[in-house]
Amino acid sequence: MLEGARTLSEALAAGIEPSVVAVAESAAEDAKVQELLARLRSGAEMLVLSDRAFESVAPAVSPQPMLALAGKPRTCLPQSLAQDDLVLVLVDVSDPGNAGTIIRTAEACAACCVVVVGGADPWAPKAVRASAGSVLRVPVVQEAGAITVLEALRSAGAVIVVADPHDGECHDSGVLAAGTGPVALVLGSESHGLELALRERADRRVRIPMAGDAESLNVAMAATLLAFEYRR
């Protein structure tokens, strides 16, 4: 589900064509809405709903006056990686807001893709909103098995680096330095992190030292700091 004229415009720019578009009656004559409708292919179904009906189907509390439904882009795990490629792997990240924020970080850091294993649906409305449109441009791969994903990324040339707040190297110690090769940065769930079986399959472990009493950072914030450290 794509919410708002801006998101729909970004989807069209990314080559994503909706199958259904719904507009609130009060916004149907808006110039921007009309411009977007003119860009749609003729096969899209158009619905003009009363404002009350529109609010009943919109997922947000204060909805944008336009919604669209589109098929999810189909992507696969990369078969080979270039020297400076970065892949973000999310394992059981349960909050769609965190998932969307990490996808936004992935675009900002020029990551080649994001792999989602379990956890939140990266195409849930909250995740799409949190990504600020990045989910429309960054390849997002959904897979079922974390170990299989790590093995496939290693075969593609990636160094597997897992976030481990208790037993990792400091993030600025060189563990993410240039020259390590393409990196698959693996982050776990908000409450439990990564299972031991996954941490043991890593080539390296990384942690962010805490000066205060907090045990760890929010997973989206940690992903951002680590991804930018690698890119730096």
Protein Blocks (a to p, Z undefined) as FASTA:
>chain_A
ZZdjklmmmmmmnopacfbdcddfklmmgmklmmmmmmpcfkbccddddfklmmmmpmbf
bdcfbdcddddddddddfbdcfkbccdddehiablklmmmmmmmmmmnopabdcdeehid
fkbfklmmmnnommmmmccdddfblklmmmmmmmnopacddddfklcccfklopmgghia
paddddddfklopafklmmmpmbdcddddfblbfbdcfklmmmmmmmmmmZZ
